[in-house]
Amino acid sequence: MANQVLNQIEAFEEAMVAWRHDLHMHPEIGFEEHRTSDMIARTLAGFGFEVHRNVGKTGVVGRLAAGDSTRSIGLRADMDALPIDEINQFSHRSTIKGRMHACGHDGHVASLLGAARYLSETRRFNGVVNLIFQPAEEGVGGARAMLADGLFERFPCDAVFGFHNEPMLPVGKFAIRRGAMLAGGAFFDIVVKGRGSHGGHPEHSVDPVLTACHIVTALQSIPARNVSAVDAAVISVTRIEGGDAYNVVPGQAAIRGTARWFKPEVLGIIETNMRRIAASIAQGFGASAETDFRVIFAPLVNAADETTFAADVAAEIAGEVNVNRERDLIMASEDFAFMLEKVPGAYIHIGNGDSANLHNPAYDFNDGALPFAAAMYSTLVERRLATNRPGAGS
């Protein structure tokens, strides 16, 4: 059956490619996905879905029922782009300066729309399918916005599933693991306040730039000396800001970055020690430091039964040899984790082939992955809401 699903979807692969290229050319960042939402809503309505807009600001949910069962399933795709200038020169490159689909969310949307078309045409299921098109995944809080808007109260789901493309994993291959799979993530800002002076007379200053540099170095002692060697922790300073002129010691500097972890106790260790190190080093230099530490992503945890189910479906589509059921832990984060805290489900990776890495200005979603992803979504529905399952109705 799964091979038949893949074959049927491949028959309209060109339509999915066209959707994907259109989305890639018109990228929109978090909570600004107005054109994207319009396109999704129109397409779903054309397939006969009941369409609900503005769920979590710019989110869209499409609902399709078949048969008489009340069993339900949720399928999720993120749809926002990134604030990156694309360097690709192909015909479907971004038309908006400073905006780019550098994470493949255009492909995720096109795949779920492909599943929508297949499910609307075949209706080989008994129950309710909720297609969740989520805005603002890239650290802007889209999942929590949809949840706050009553996502699962308005559109109940017995289980929810999502996927992400994975560069360097060959097209047609899948990877998943039960339990924790992606790290929790926080953003932090440390503002160091000193006293400015002429650059030729630094003795009159309390140099916040020098202080910030010492804080940055010391932060690496947290994963190295405060966190157990058998636990995972990452602290990455990604921005240092301070000063406007060559000959002026500024009065303030800022350190910005991200932290990652899996265990709640490790989160506590990172935040507590970051605040302590920043404040104490700043004090030692005669400056002060204020730390703003914000949890943006929870660790993504796949439910055991749903993980096995998703892996089994992947094996039906691509063969067991092409499914890695024990993939490595990943230090990247994903706000689908917040949905998995509310409803059991699983998140799987699908090969994107030999592409540039995610969040790279040369990245592009591999169109060859579209049928595999759409078939995955569709088969999850047909297996989970099978017409011959107990409780499926008459």
N, C-alpha and C positions, 0 to 999 in steps of 0.2 A: 504493500500500500504506500509506504513512504517513498519508494522509487517512483510510483505513479504520481505522487504529489509533486515531487521534484520535476518530473517530466511535464506535468500540466503547467507548472509555474514557469518553466523555461520557455513555454510557448508564448508568454507575454513578457519575456525578459527585456525586450526593447523598450517597453513602456516604463518599466522600473528604471532603466538606465536614463531615459528622458526625464523622469521625475528627479532622479538624483542629480543630473547635470544642471537642471533648472535651479534646484536648491543650492547647489554649490556656487552657482553664479550670483546668487542673491542671499548671501549669508547675513544672519541677524544674531546679535549677542543676547544674553539673558534678559528676559522680560521685555525685549524689543521685537519678538518674533511675530510681528503682525502679518506680514506678507506670507510667512511660512504657515501660520495658523489658518489664514484664509485658504491657502492652497490645499491644506490637509482637510479642512472642513468641507470644501467643495467636492473634493475627490471622494471622501467618505459618503457624503450625501448622494453622489452619483451612483454609489454601490448599494444604496438602500439602507445605510446605517442610520440609526438615530444619533444625531450629532449634538454634543454639548460643548459650548465654547466658554472661554474665560474661566476655566477651572484652574485656580492658582494663577490668576492674572491672564497669561496668554496661552495656557494649556488647553488641549482639546481631548475630549473622550468620545469615542465612537462605540455605540452599543448595538449588538446584533444578537437576536434570539432565534432559536430554532427548536422545534419540538415543544414538549410540555414540561421539561425538567427545570428546576430552579437552581441546579448546580451552575457554578460560574467560574470563570478564569479571567485573569488580567494579563495582558501583554503590553509591555512598556517600551517606548523608544524615546530617547532624548533628541532635542531638535535645535539647540542653540549652537552658535559658532563662537570663534575666539577673536580677540583683538590683535590679529597678526596680519602683516602684509604678505600676501602670497607671492612666491617667486616663480611658480609654474607658468608656462606659456601656452598650455593647450587651450583649445577653443572654449572649454567650459570653466576657465579660471574665474576667480572672483571679480565681479565688476564694481565692488565697493572697496575703496581704499581703507586699509586698516582693519578689515574684516575678512575672515577666512574660515572655512570648514576644515580646520586642521586636526580634528579629532574623529571625523567620519560620521558625525551625527546626521549628515545628509543621507548617507547610506543606510543608517539605522531607520530613518523615517521612510525612505523608499522601500526598504524591506518590509516594514510593517504595513505599508500601503499595498504592497504585493500580496501579503497574506490576507489583507482585507478584501482584495479583489477575488482571490481564490475562494475564501470562505463564503463570500456573498454569492458566488456562482455555483458552488457545490453544496453547501449547507449539510455536509455529512457530519453533523454533531447534534447533540440534544442538550440544550442548556443556553447559557448566556455568555457571550464573549464581550469583554470590555477592552477596547484598544486605547491605551493611555499614551498620549503624545505630550511629553513633559518638557516644559521650558527650563531655562536657566540651570542646567546641570553643572556648569563650570564654576562652582564655588559661589553661586549667587543664591542658592536656597530654593530651587524650583520644586524639588520633591516635597520639602516641608510646606511650601506654599500650597501645593495641591492637597496635601493631607489636612492642612488648616482649613481648606475650603470644603472639607467633608468628602474627600475622594472615595474612601472605602465605605462610608455611610451611604453616599448617594449611588455608588456603583459597587455593590458588594462583590468580593472575589474570594473564592475558596483557596485560591493559590495565585501567585503572580510571578511572571517570568520576564527576564530581560536578557540582552546580550550586548557585547561590545566586540568590535573588530580588533584583531591583534596582528600588528605588523610582524613580519618574520615567521609567523606561523603559516604554512602553506594553505592556499585556498582549498576548501573541502575538508579541512581538519578542524577539530573542536577541542577545547580544553576547559576543565572545570575541577573543582574540589569541594567536598562537603565541609561545613563549618566555616571558620574565618577564611576568606580568600583575598580580600583587598583591605588595606589599612584604613584606620581612622585618620582624619587629617584636620589640622588646625592652622590658622594664619596668625601671625603675631607681628606687632609693631612695638618697638622699644624706642622711645623718644628720650634722647640724652640732652640735658640742658646744662650749659656751662656759661662762660662769659667770653664775649667776642673781643677781638683786638686787631691791631695792625699786624699783618703777616710778618713784618720785620721785627716786631716786638712781642713774640709769643709769651714772654714772661709775664705780660700783663693779662693774659687770658687764662681761662679754665677751658682747655681745648676739648670740645665735645667729639671732634673727629678722632683724635688720638684715643679718647676714652672708648668710643664706639668700636674701634679696631681691636682693643683689648677684650671688650665684651664678646665680639664675634669669635675670637680665638677661644675664649674660655667656654663658650656655649658647647663646643665639641667635647668638653669633658663630661657632659651629661650622658650621652649614649656610651661613652668610653669608660666612665668611672662611677656613674650613679645607677645605670640600668644593668641588670644581669646580662652576662655575655650570652645566655641562651635565649634572651628575648630580643625582639626586633624594635629598633627605634632609630629615627632619622630626624636630624635638625639641619635644615638647609637655609642659610641666609642668602636671599636672592636679590636684595636691593640694599644699598647704603646711600643715604642722601644727606648732603650737608654743604652749605656754602654756595656762594654765587660769583666769587671773584678769586683770582690767583693770589692776591695780596691781602686777603681778609680772613682771619680766623673767625669762623661763624660762632654764633651763640647757641646753636642747636644743631643736632644731627639725628637721623632716624635710621634704625635697623629694621628691615622687614624680611619676612620669610615664612617658611612652613615647617611643621613638625608632623611626623607620622608614627603610628603605633598600632598594636593589635589588642593588648590587654588594658583594661581600665586602670589598673594600678600603675602601668607604665605612663599613661597619660598624666596621672597625678604627679609622678616623679618628674616628668619633663616640665610641667607648668610650675611646680613649686621651686625647682632648682633654677629655672630660667629667671623667675622673678628675683630669687636670692642673689644669683650671680650678677645680674644687671645692676641691682641696687647697690650691692657691696662694692663692686668695681668702680662704679660711678662715684660713690662716696670716697673711695680711696684716692681718686683724682680731684676731689673737691667739687665734683659735679653731682647731678641727680639723674635718675632714670625712672621712667614710668613705663610699665609693660602692659600692653593690651593683648590678651591671649584669647582667641575665639575658636571654638570647635565648629568646624564647617561640615565635616563628614564623620559619620559613625563608621566603625569597621563593618565591612560587608560580610554577613554571615549567611551562608547557604544552608537551608534546612535539609536534613539527611534524606528524607523520602523524596522530596522534590528534586534534589540533586541527582539521585539515582534515576528518577523518572526522566529528567532532562538529558542525562547521559545516554539512557536507553534509546530515547528518540533520536539523538544525534547518531547513534550507532545504526539505527534503521535507515537513516538517510545516507550516511557516508561509509558505513562499515565499522565494526568494532576497532579495527586496526587504526582508524583515523580519529579515535576519541581517547584523549588523555584524561582519565578520571582522577588523577592525583597530581594535578599541576602544582607548581611551586607557588608559595605565597607571593603577593604583589604589593609593593610599597606605595603604589598609586592608590587613589581613593575614588569613590563613586557614590553619589548621593541617592542612588537607588537603594542604598543600605537602609535609609529611613523607611522606605516602603516595606522592606523585608523585616523591619522591626514590628510592623503592624500585621502583616499577613505572611504566612509561610510561602516560600518560593525559592527560586534559584536564578543565578546569573551565570551565563556561559560565554566563553570567548570563541569567536569564529575567525578562522585564518584570513588575513588580508594580503598574504603573499609577501613578496620582496619589495615592500614599500618603505618610504621614509618613516621615521618614528612619529608617533603622535605628538601633536603640538609643535611640529616642525614646519617651517614655511614651504617646504617642498613636498609635504604629505598630500596624498590623494587616496580616497577610498577606492578599493579594487572592485570594479563592476562585476567581476566574476564571482564575487562572494554574495551578490544579491540573491540569486536563486536559492543558495544554501540557507541563508538567513530566513527568507520568506518561507521556505519549506519547513524549517525548524519551527517557526511560529505556528504555521498551519497544522503541523503534525502534533504539536503539543495540544492544540485544541481538539483535534479529532481523537486523540488517545484519551485525554483527560475527560472529555465529554462524549465518550463513545456511546452510540445508541444502544449497545447491548450490555452496558455496565449496569450493575445493581443500582436501583434507584433512578434509572434513566427515564422511567415513565413508560406508558403503554405505547 
